[in-house]
Amino acid sequence: MHTKIFKYTHQTLIRYPAIILLLIIAVLVLGGCAAVGPDYIPVKPKTPGKWSTELKGGLNAGLPEPGTMACWWKVLDDPELSSLTERAVNGNLDLQAARSRIREARARRGISRSYFFPTLDGGASADKHRDRKGREDELYTVEFDSGWELDVFGGIRRAVEADTAEVEAAQEDLHDVLVSLLAEVALNYIDVRTYQNGLTVIEANLKAQQETYDLNDSRFQAGIIDELAVQQSLYNLERTRSQIPVIQTRLEAAKNRLAVLLGQAPGAVHAELAARKPIPAPPMQLAIGVPAEALRQRPDIRRAERQLAAQTARVGVATADLYPRFRLNGSIGLEALSTGNFFTAANRIWDFGPSVSWKIFHGNAIRQNIEIHSALQEQALTEYELTVLQAQEEIENVLVAYANQQRRYQSLLAATQAALKADQLAQDQYQVGLVDFNNVLDAQRSLLLVQDQLTLSEGAVTTNLVRLYKALGGGWQRLSESR
């Protein structure tokens, strides 16, 4: 049956050569007509030739080693951190959501591409009718309807162009999520090690202060000193002890945050992070490249550029509404009053021909829609330029923070050594009666304060290194997403 129907339609087209001519002209026009609307010209970030901040603290403008930016956390040489990072990439829920958004964008692009091809719809019906005189009629129908819009002025092409750019923007969004994830894992891991080292510092001071209190209490019981020194040493001891719950709370929060970043329930990494370990130390020398190269690596800038490309294409989609649309429509089928002779040639029906639709007057709505998308294009360009400026600001600020924190750490290291010596001298002089107990209290408080600041500064140095790699857009290069 299908062979005969095709033959019949073919003969019909021969009888109407004007239809064939129209098809040929339409195809030629389609192939030679450029898509309406502006063509997108890729933009590049405007960057200075060098960093405005003087590179210090081991930073230099040399090119990073191949693979360093992709797996920057390995420069910290911490196997535990590397393990957490790998598990986060595989289990993080934000990454899974970003991958899902890519699939969504690809599906939307697939819908737009489908308009390049003809459509075919089929249907069948069987109706039975009885009138007031008791007569019954039957009607059986099988029909296939097809249509094809010729993309003469490029509205469909611009839509596909916009959706393709959105797919690429979604991929850059995934990269941006990955960059943030890797930094968050490292930052929370460093927090864990910093709090653990802070507890070690407090516990060491607590032990020394406990010994001081015990000494004063025994001397008071022997009548050598009055009760004031006992109460002062007890106050100092309990004040130091009161800091432990605060740090423990922050430590638990950092561990729980790490577990969630890995896509696991809070508490999942407590056991493996129970042992106290040193804070990872940054390398002595670090190459960060030049501004142009660094900004090209940032996924947020790349995403903003793709969103600008998508919005530029949408101006063309809106512009295409100013022009007529050409379609080829056709239907073929069978229609009969009974099933007995349903497949005979006499019951074949067909309909074929071109059509044109044109939005001639719509109260200037089409031009206003073009104006809307043109304004959105300008907004996308402004957003891109703002993203570039904010990226430069972030990098410059981290460069300053990284170098200055190292200077602060060195000063605190010297201060800690002096505080240790002062504490020992105060203890010795107090025991032989050369100074009163206030000197010991001041020395102990100063020692605890400067040791605590030293620990926090050590963690801040490594934290700023992580933030620097995040600002430079490091980490996403390891993730390959096919387009």
BALUM-726554 format. One line per field, with one value per residue (C-alpha): residue number from 0; residue in one letter; x, y, z. Coordinates in steps of 0.001 Angstrom, whole numbers, plus 500000, padded with zeros to 6 digits. Example, Ala and Ser with C-alpha at 12.3 -4.5 7.8 and 13.67 -1.06 7.14 Angstrom:
<rs>
nr (0 | 1) .
rest (a | s) .
c1 (512300 | 513670) .
c2 (495500 | 498940) .
c3 (507800 | 507140) .
</rs>
This chain:
<rs>
nr (0 | 1 | 2 | 3 | 4 | 5 | 6 | 7 | 8 | 9 | 10 | 11 | 12 | 13 | 14 | 15 | 16 | 17 | 18 | 19 | 20 | 21 | 22 | 23 | 24 | 25 | 26 | 27 | 28 | 29 | 30 | 31 | 32 | 33 | 34 | 35 | 36 | 37 | 38 | 39 | 40 | 41 | 42 | 43 | 44 | 45 | 46 | 47 | 48 | 49 | 50 | 51 | 52 | 53 | 54 | 55 | 56 | 57 | 58 | 59 | 60 | 61 | 62 | 63 | 64 | 65 | 66 | 67 | 68 | 69 | 70 | 71 | 72 | 73 | 74 | 75 | 76 | 77 | 78 | 79 | 80 | 81 | 82 | 83 | 84 | 85 | 86 | 87 | 88 | 89 | 90 | 91 | 92 | 93 | 94 | 95 | 96 | 97 | 98 | 99 | 100 | 101 | 102 | 103 | 104 | 105 | 106 | 107 | 108 | 109 | 110 | 111 | 112 | 113 | 114 | 115 | 116 | 117 | 118 | 119 | 120 | 121 | 122 | 123 | 124 | 125 | 126 | 127 | 128 | 129 | 130 | 131 | 132 | 133 | 134 | 135 | 136 | 137 | 138 | 139 | 140 | 141 | 142 | 143 | 144 | 145 | 146 | 147 | 148 | 149 | 150 | 151 | 152 | 153 | 154 | 155 | 156 | 157 | 158 | 159 | 160 | 161 | 162 | 163 | 164 | 165 | 166 | 167 | 168 | 169 | 170 | 171 | 172 | 173 | 174 | 175 | 176 | 177 | 178 | 179 | 180 | 181 | 182 | 183 | 184 | 185 | 186 | 187 | 188 | 189 | 190 | 191 | 192 | 193 | 194 | 195 | 196 | 197 | 198 | 199 | 200 | 201 | 202 | 203 | 204 | 205 | 206 | 207 | 208 | 209 | 210 | 211 | 212 | 213 | 214 | 215 | 216 | 217 | 218 | 219 | 220 | 221 | 222 | 223 | 224 | 225 | 226 | 227 | 228 | 229 | 230 | 231 | 232 | 233 | 234 | 235 | 236 | 237 | 238 | 239 | 240 | 241 | 242 | 243 | 244 | 245 | 246 | 247 | 248 | 249 | 250 | 251 | 252 | 253 | 254 | 255 | 256 | 257 | 258 | 259 | 260 | 261 | 262 | 263 | 264 | 265 | 266 | 267 | 268 | 269 | 270 | 271 | 272 | 273 | 274 | 275 | 276 | 277 | 278 | 279 | 280 | 281 | 282 | 283 | 284 | 285 | 286 | 287 | 288 | 289 | 290 | 291 | 292 | 293 | 294 | 295 | 296 | 297 | 298 | 299 | 300 | 301 | 302 | 303 | 304 | 305 | 306 | 307 | 308 | 309 | 310 | 311 | 312 | 313 | 314 | 315 | 316 | 317 | 318 | 319 | 320 | 321 | 322 | 323 | 324 | 325 | 326 | 327 | 328 | 329 | 330 | 331 | 332 | 333 | 334 | 335 | 336 | 337 | 338 | 339 | 340 | 341 | 342 | 343 | 344 | 345 | 346 | 347 | 348 | 349 | 350 | 351 | 352 | 353 | 354 | 355 | 356 | 357 | 358 | 359 | 360 | 361 | 362 | 363 | 364 | 365 | 366 | 367 | 368 | 369 | 370 | 371 | 372 | 373 | 374 | 375 | 376 | 377 | 378 | 379 | 380 | 381 | 382 | 383 | 384 | 385 | 386 | 387 | 388 | 389 | 390 | 391 | 392 | 393 | 394 | 395 | 396 | 397 | 398 | 399 | 400 | 401 | 402 | 403 | 404 | 405 | 406 | 407 | 408 | 409 | 410 | 411 | 412 | 413 | 414 | 415 | 416 | 417 | 418 | 419 | 420 | 421 | 422 | 423 | 424 | 425 | 426 | 427 | 428 | 429 | 430 | 431 | 432 | 433 | 434 | 435 | 436 | 437 | 438 | 439 | 440 | 441 | 442 | 443 | 444 | 445 | 446 | 447 | 448 | 449 | 450 | 451 | 452 | 453 | 454 | 455 | 456 | 457 | 458 | 459 | 460 | 461 | 462 | 463 | 464 | 465 | 466 | 467 | 468 | 469 | 470 | 471 | 472 | 473 | 474 | 475 | 476 | 477 | 478 | 479 | 480 | 481 | 482) .
rest (m | h | t | k | i | f | k | y | t | h | q | t | l | i | r | y | p | a | i | i | l | l | l | i | i | a | v | l | v | l | g | g | c | a | a | v | g | p | d | y | i | p | v | k | p | k | t | p | g | k | w | s | t | e | l | k | g | g | l | n | a | g | l | p | e | p | g | t | m | a | c | w | w | k | v | l | d | d | p | e | l | s | s | l | t | e | r | a | v | n | g | n | l | d | l | q | a | a | r | s | r | i | r | e | a | r | a | r | r | g | i | s | r | s | y | f | f | p | t | l | d | g | g | a | s | a | d | k | h | r | d | r | k | g | r | e | d | e | l | y | t | v | e | f | d | s | g | w | e | l | d | v | f | g | g | i | r | r | a | v | e | a | d | t | a | e | v | e | a | a | q | e | d | l | h | d | v | l | v | s | l | l | a | e | v | a | l | n | y | i | d | v | r | t | y | q | n | g | l | t | v | i | e | a | n | l | k | a | q | q | e | t | y | d | l | n | d | s | r | f | q | a | g | i | i | d | e | l | a | v | q | q | s | l | y | n | l | e | r | t | r | s | q | i | p | v | i | q | t | r | l | e | a | a | k | n | r | l | a | v | l | l | g | q | a | p | g | a | v | h | a | e | l | a | a | r | k | p | i | p | a | p | p | m | q | l | a | i | g | v | p | a | e | a | l | r | q | r | p | d | i | r | r | a | e | r | q | l | a | a | q | t | a | r | v | g | v | a | t | a | d | l | y | p | r | f | r | l | n | g | s | i | g | l | e | a | l | s | t | g | n | f | f | t | a | a | n | r | i | w | d | f | g | p | s | v | s | w | k | i | f | h | g | n | a | i | r | q | n | i | e | i | h | s | a | l | q | e | q | a | l | t | e | y | e | l | t | v | l | q | a | q | e | e | i | e | n | v | l | v | a | y | a | n | q | q | r | r | y | q | s | l | l | a | a | t | q | a | a | l | k | a | d | q | l | a | q | d | q | y | q | v | g | l | v | d | f | n | n | v | l | d | a | q | r | s | l | l | l | v | q | d | q | l | t | l | s | e | g | a | v | t | t | n | l | v | r | l | y | k | a | l | g | g | g | w | q | r | l | s | e | s | r) .
c1 (500000 | 502773 | 504547 | 501408 | 500685 | 504229 | 503946 | 500642 | 502055 | 505102 | 502882 | 500929 | 504081 | 504952 | 501613 | 502379 | 505907 | 505365 | 505538 | 508870 | 510176 | 509076 | 510896 | 514101 | 513952 | 513273 | 516233 | 518522 | 517364 | 517809 | 521346 | 522389 | 520512 | 522435 | 520684 | 519188 | 520380 | 523898 | 526751 | 528586 | 532187 | 534035 | 535238 | 538436 | 539067 | 540943 | 543911 | 547071 | 550457 | 551486 | 550055 | 549646 | 550679 | 554383 | 554891 | 556412 | 556527 | 557864 | 555367 | 556597 | 555070 | 556508 | 554313 | 553057 | 554307 | 552034 | 549356 | 549962 | 546831 | 544757 | 545798 | 547075 | 546307 | 549157 | 551691 | 550709 | 551938 | 549171 | 547804 | 544725 | 543810 | 544313 | 542030 | 539296 | 539559 | 539141 | 536137 | 534528 | 534773 | 532982 | 530354 | 529545 | 525877 | 526453 | 528595 | 525865 | 523340 | 525713 | 526081 | 522304 | 522067 | 524392 | 522110 | 519149 | 520899 | 521809 | 518218 | 516995 | 519485 | 518170 | 514648 | 515834 | 517684 | 514599 | 512933 | 515371 | 513591 | 510106 | 507437 | 505157 | 501987 | 499682 | 496129 | 493222 | 489534 | 486411 | 483116 | 479584 | 476621 | 472850 | 470416 | 466811 | 465406 | 467327 | 469901 | 473399 | 476609 | 480177 | 483422 | 486917 | 489995 | 493768 | 495874 | 499483 | 500227 | 503644 | 505128 | 508466 | 509413 | 512161 | 514600 | 515004 | 515865 | 517756 | 515439 | 515951 | 519679 | 519936 | 517946 | 520341 | 523269 | 521850 | 521216 | 524708 | 526188 | 523973 | 525345 | 528857 | 527860 | 526477 | 529792 | 531660 | 529212 | 530199 | 533849 | 533114 | 531342 | 534348 | 536799 | 534765 | 534354 | 538077 | 538832 | 536132 | 537454 | 540989 | 539884 | 537864 | 540648 | 543105 | 540607 | 540524 | 544312 | 544470 | 541912 | 543663 | 546977 | 545202 | 543952 | 547489 | 548730 | 545994 | 546494 | 550239 | 549580 | 546880 | 549349 | 551878 | 549237 | 547958 | 551465 | 551667 | 548355 | 549362 | 552624 | 550879 | 548268 | 550917 | 552875 | 549694 | 548919 | 552451 | 551897 | 554600 | 552287 | 548846 | 545679 | 545755 | 548341 | 546330 | 543153 | 545005 | 546570 | 543184 | 541538 | 544234 | 543893 | 540116 | 540153 | 542473 | 540348 | 537236 | 538698 | 538714 | 534925 | 534898 | 537660 | 536108 | 532817 | 534570 | 536544 | 533384 | 531725 | 534698 | 534638 | 530895 | 531264 | 533902 | 531578 | 528767 | 531156 | 531934 | 528225 | 528110 | 526285 | 527867 | 530241 | 531359 | 534978 | 535427 | 537298 | 539857 | 540495 | 540743 | 544551 | 546144 | 548513 | 550492 | 549008 | 550063 | 552860 | 552895 | 555850 | 558705 | 558244 | 554990 | 554518 | 551165 | 551591 | 550478 | 547023 | 545889 | 546605 | 545113 | 541839 | 541447 | 541441 | 538556 | 535310 | 533111 | 534581 | 534248 | 530638 | 529804 | 531285 | 529154 | 526042 | 526805 | 527081 | 523738 | 521977 | 523443 | 521936 | 518547 | 518477 | 518529 | 515703 | 513578 | 514531 | 513395 | 509794 | 509918 | 510099 | 507718 | 507831 | 507657 | 506278 | 505637 | 502540 | 501164 | 498872 | 498071 | 495699 | 492649 | 488992 | 486062 | 482496 | 483234 | 486208 | 485537 | 486979 | 489140 | 492427 | 491188 | 492675 | 489364 | 489535 | 492945 | 493084 | 495955 | 496735 | 500009 | 501221 | 503374 | 502207 | 503463 | 502720 | 503786 | 503237 | 502397 | 500894 | 501326 | 501191 | 504987 | 505330 | 507965 | 510265 | 509809 | 510768 | 513911 | 514610 | 514192 | 516731 | 519122 | 518965 | 519565 | 522580 | 523960 | 523346 | 525189 | 528147 | 528174 | 527956 | 530911 | 533012 | 532052 | 533020 | 536452 | 536992 | 535858 | 538170 | 541125 | 540177 | 539971 | 543349 | 545122 | 543681 | 544769 | 548271 | 548627 | 547130 | 549374 | 552608 | 551628 | 550446 | 553851 | 555471 | 553076 | 553868 | 557599 | 557019 | 554761 | 557355 | 559946 | 557419 | 556643 | 560294 | 560597 | 557393 | 558669 | 561853 | 559976 | 557669 | 560583 | 562358 | 559205 | 558736 | 562336 | 562359 | 559029 | 560199 | 563220 | 561143 | 562576 | 559181 | 555558 | 553061 | 551629 | 554735 | 554089 | 550448 | 551373 | 554004 | 551620 | 548812 | 551166 | 552598 | 549183 | 548030 | 551038 | 551133 | 547455 | 548032 | 551007 | 548883 | 546126 | 548670 | 550250 | 546814 | 546085 | 549230 | 548060 | 544476 | 545585 | 547431 | 544187 | 542287 | 544943 | 544544 | 540774 | 541100 | 543333 | 540666 | 542644 | 541219 | 538598 | 541131 | 541143 | 537481 | 536819 | 533248 | 532472 | 530340) .
c2 (500000 | 502451 | 501925 | 502739 | 505856 | 507153 | 506549 | 508369 | 511397 | 511399 | 511494 | 514377 | 516446 | 515869 | 517330 | 520505 | 521611 | 524982 | 523234 | 521661 | 525017 | 526634 | 523976 | 524495 | 528275 | 527969 | 525641 | 527961 | 530952 | 529004 | 528093 | 531593 | 533798 | 534914 | 534748 | 538057 | 539820 | 540696 | 538237 | 537617 | 538784 | 537078 | 539469 | 539144 | 540476 | 543751 | 543043 | 544900 | 543584 | 542857 | 542702 | 546023 | 544366 | 543708 | 539971 | 538942 | 535948 | 533577 | 534617 | 535228 | 535875 | 532762 | 530190 | 527489 | 523961 | 521839 | 520262 | 522488 | 524571 | 521480 | 519750 | 522671 | 521036 | 518589 | 521371 | 521116 | 517516 | 516258 | 512789 | 513273 | 516484 | 514817 | 511952 | 514318 | 516292 | 513262 | 512032 | 515476 | 515528 | 512181 | 512740 | 516442 | 517208 | 520703 | 519151 | 516639 | 519468 | 521349 | 518255 | 517971 | 521580 | 520705 | 517850 | 520220 | 522786 | 520096 | 518890 | 522434 | 522744 | 519446 | 520860 | 523898 | 521707 | 519589 | 522516 | 522091 | 518852 | 518028 | 516891 | 513906 | 513255 | 510297 | 509690 | 507310 | 507496 | 505360 | 507234 | 505918 | 508308 | 507860 | 510596 | 511217 | 509030 | 506027 | 505959 | 504980 | 506111 | 505025 | 506822 | 505344 | 507522 | 507028 | 510115 | 511292 | 515034 | 516518 | 520010 | 521655 | 525253 | 526577 | 528615 | 531279 | 534174 | 532211 | 532393 | 528700 | 528960 | 531819 | 529822 | 526884 | 529297 | 530721 | 527285 | 526106 | 529060 | 528197 | 524649 | 526056 | 528471 | 525530 | 523723 | 526751 | 526876 | 523297 | 524334 | 527272 | 525003 | 522680 | 525516 | 526635 | 523075 | 522299 | 525522 | 524861 | 521360 | 522690 | 525650 | 523498 | 520924 | 523672 | 524917 | 521418 | 521284 | 524875 | 524209 | 520982 | 522808 | 525527 | 522902 | 521574 | 525072 | 525636 | 522231 | 522870 | 526226 | 524666 | 522106 | 524797 | 526936 | 523927 | 523360 | 527023 | 526825 | 523635 | 525276 | 528381 | 526325 | 524227 | 527369 | 528943 | 525839 | 526084 | 529747 | 531038 | 533223 | 534723 | 533550 | 536285 | 534472 | 531264 | 532880 | 534726 | 531506 | 529745 | 532551 | 532312 | 528526 | 528464 | 531337 | 529314 | 526192 | 528116 | 528533 | 524793 | 524350 | 527244 | 525713 | 522246 | 523640 | 525194 | 522005 | 519893 | 522348 | 522191 | 518377 | 518306 | 520773 | 518561 | 515559 | 517462 | 518702 | 515047 | 514307 | 512436 | 512881 | 515010 | 512941 | 510739 | 511977 | 512424 | 509166 | 509724 | 513299 | 512449 | 512319 | 515737 | 516612 | 519737 | 522482 | 521925 | 524306 | 526191 | 525864 | 528329 | 529504 | 529838 | 530812 | 532484 | 533712 | 537065 | 538706 | 537836 | 534141 | 534058 | 535690 | 533364 | 530475 | 531744 | 529871 | 532753 | 535000 | 532263 | 531670 | 535390 | 535497 | 532539 | 534138 | 537265 | 535130 | 533477 | 536794 | 538178 | 535237 | 535839 | 539295 | 537463 | 535165 | 538202 | 539938 | 536944 | 537704 | 540749 | 538458 | 535914 | 532221 | 529612 | 526142 | 523062 | 521187 | 517878 | 515090 | 511657 | 508972 | 506781 | 507561 | 505128 | 504495 | 500852 | 498688 | 496315 | 498555 | 500702 | 500085 | 500687 | 503444 | 505323 | 505992 | 507621 | 511290 | 513745 | 517391 | 519156 | 522711 | 525565 | 528240 | 531644 | 533415 | 536949 | 539009 | 542171 | 544238 | 543498 | 546946 | 547388 | 544452 | 542722 | 545741 | 546238 | 542602 | 543205 | 546222 | 544071 | 541515 | 544244 | 545743 | 542286 | 541957 | 545244 | 543994 | 540769 | 542766 | 544938 | 541841 | 540357 | 543500 | 543626 | 539975 | 540710 | 543673 | 541738 | 538886 | 541273 | 542777 | 539359 | 538241 | 541474 | 541366 | 537767 | 538542 | 541247 | 539058 | 536093 | 538107 | 540142 | 537121 | 535544 | 538679 | 538570 | 534916 | 535621 | 538425 | 536226 | 533457 | 535828 | 537096 | 533542 | 532774 | 535948 | 535138 | 531647 | 533105 | 535787 | 533181 | 531074 | 534100 | 535209 | 531729 | 531530 | 535012 | 534446 | 531233 | 532968 | 535977 | 538588 | 539505 | 539155 | 536813 | 539492 | 539157 | 535446 | 536059 | 538610 | 536296 | 533333 | 535356 | 536879 | 533483 | 531928 | 534903 | 535001 | 531208 | 531235 | 534048 | 532192 | 529086 | 531118 | 532941 | 529672 | 528468 | 531824 | 531584 | 528283 | 529524 | 532481 | 530115 | 528200 | 531421 | 532477 | 529286 | 529729 | 533327 | 532133 | 529622 | 526512 | 523026 | 522822 | 521840 | 518286 | 517882 | 517056 | 517583 | 516641 | 519117) .
c3 (500000 | 500948 | 497625 | 495621 | 497663 | 497119 | 493392 | 493222 | 494980 | 492737 | 489658 | 491147 | 491557 | 487915 | 486919 | 488857 | 487871 | 489553 | 492911 | 492026 | 490819 | 494055 | 496040 | 494038 | 494450 | 498161 | 498672 | 496716 | 498713 | 501933 | 501062 | 500032 | 502510 | 505569 | 508915 | 509995 | 513128 | 514303 | 513879 | 517116 | 517277 | 520151 | 522843 | 524798 | 528301 | 528454 | 530672 | 531695 | 530673 | 534258 | 537761 | 539503 | 542778 | 543215 | 543334 | 546666 | 548956 | 546332 | 543624 | 540085 | 536659 | 535071 | 533378 | 535761 | 535200 | 532970 | 535097 | 538118 | 537587 | 536891 | 540140 | 542195 | 545575 | 544961 | 545571 | 549264 | 549290 | 551590 | 550692 | 552880 | 551070 | 547682 | 548724 | 549909 | 546682 | 544451 | 546433 | 546285 | 542503 | 542359 | 545036 | 545343 | 544738 | 543349 | 540618 | 539862 | 539537 | 537200 | 535020 | 534916 | 533728 | 530840 | 529826 | 530012 | 527808 | 525274 | 525164 | 524535 | 521695 | 520327 | 520294 | 518336 | 515841 | 515298 | 513530 | 510656 | 509689 | 508433 | 510847 | 510312 | 512302 | 511926 | 512985 | 512505 | 513340 | 513097 | 513407 | 513451 | 513098 | 513374 | 512303 | 513452 | 510706 | 511984 | 509208 | 510256 | 508560 | 509135 | 508265 | 508575 | 508122 | 508212 | 507517 | 507668 | 507866 | 507231 | 507333 | 506842 | 507586 | 505336 | 507422 | 504743 | 507056 | 509693 | 512684 | 513409 | 512794 | 515278 | 517831 | 517461 | 517719 | 520961 | 522437 | 521463 | 523321 | 526307 | 526278 | 526357 | 529133 | 531127 | 530665 | 531978 | 534879 | 535685 | 535576 | 537875 | 540357 | 540275 | 540931 | 543934 | 545185 | 545106 | 546947 | 549561 | 550235 | 550694 | 552819 | 555187 | 555395 | 556319 | 558918 | 560417 | 560708 | 561999 | 564745 | 565690 | 566020 | 567980 | 570424 | 570781 | 571623 | 574202 | 575784 | 576147 | 577783 | 579916 | 581206 | 582109 | 583786 | 585717 | 587061 | 588047 | 589877 | 591686 | 592745 | 594060 | 595853 | 597627 | 598588 | 599919 | 601963 | 603365 | 604252 | 601957 | 599791 | 600195 | 598429 | 595767 | 593638 | 593904 | 592643 | 589885 | 588621 | 588841 | 586845 | 584194 | 584039 | 583618 | 581166 | 578944 | 579393 | 578266 | 574766 | 574084 | 573518 | 571046 | 568939 | 569194 | 567854 | 564883 | 564311 | 564229 | 561838 | 559441 | 559468 | 558871 | 556017 | 554425 | 554611 | 552882 | 550191 | 549522 | 549176 | 552490 | 555789 | 558547 | 560615 | 557722 | 557764 | 561508 | 561995 | 559249 | 560412 | 564097 | 564161 | 564426 | 561606 | 560638 | 558493 | 554840 | 553902 | 550568 | 548174 | 548399 | 544785 | 542859 | 539195 | 538498 | 534912 | 533515 | 533804 | 530277 | 530740 | 534233 | 533201 | 530228 | 532679 | 534792 | 534087 | 535255 | 532550 | 529935 | 530998 | 530771 | 527261 | 526152 | 527645 | 525629 | 522485 | 523260 | 523786 | 520545 | 518662 | 520314 | 518734 | 515400 | 516512 | 517348 | 514075 | 512017 | 513048 | 510726 | 507710 | 506187 | 506958 | 504247 | 504835 | 502786 | 503953 | 502817 | 503871 | 502507 | 503670 | 503177 | 503769 | 503341 | 504501 | 505265 | 506015 | 503139 | 500436 | 502695 | 500857 | 497299 | 495193 | 495061 | 498798 | 498732 | 499688 | 499519 | 499945 | 499166 | 498732 | 500013 | 502445 | 503512 | 506802 | 507607 | 510720 | 508841 | 511626 | 515314 | 516850 | 516678 | 519110 | 516951 | 516884 | 520607 | 521153 | 519089 | 521276 | 524396 | 523200 | 522064 | 525549 | 527042 | 524761 | 526117 | 529660 | 528890 | 527568 | 530678 | 532874 | 531019 | 531498 | 535179 | 535623 | 534155 | 536486 | 539549 | 538616 | 538376 | 541731 | 543379 | 542066 | 543007 | 546542 | 547056 | 545768 | 548421 | 551156 | 550323 | 550512 | 553573 | 555544 | 555064 | 556473 | 559412 | 560042 | 560217 | 562725 | 564851 | 564723 | 566186 | 568733 | 569832 | 570456 | 572548 | 574458 | 575293 | 576687 | 578618 | 580139 | 581298 | 582799 | 584612 | 586076 | 587252 | 588786 | 590531 | 592158 | 593676 | 594732 | 592381 | 590808 | 591881 | 590264 | 587930 | 585787 | 585404 | 584497 | 581845 | 580402 | 580220 | 578648 | 576089 | 575226 | 574655 | 572592 | 570294 | 569854 | 568929 | 566434 | 564993 | 564401 | 562759 | 560605 | 559487 | 558406 | 556740 | 554592 | 553124 | 552956 | 550855 | 548536 | 548003 | 547381 | 544905 | 542888 | 543016 | 541817 | 538967 | 537904 | 538754 | 538937 | 536200 | 533563 | 534886 | 534024 | 530366 | 529209 | 525627 | 523793) .
</rs>
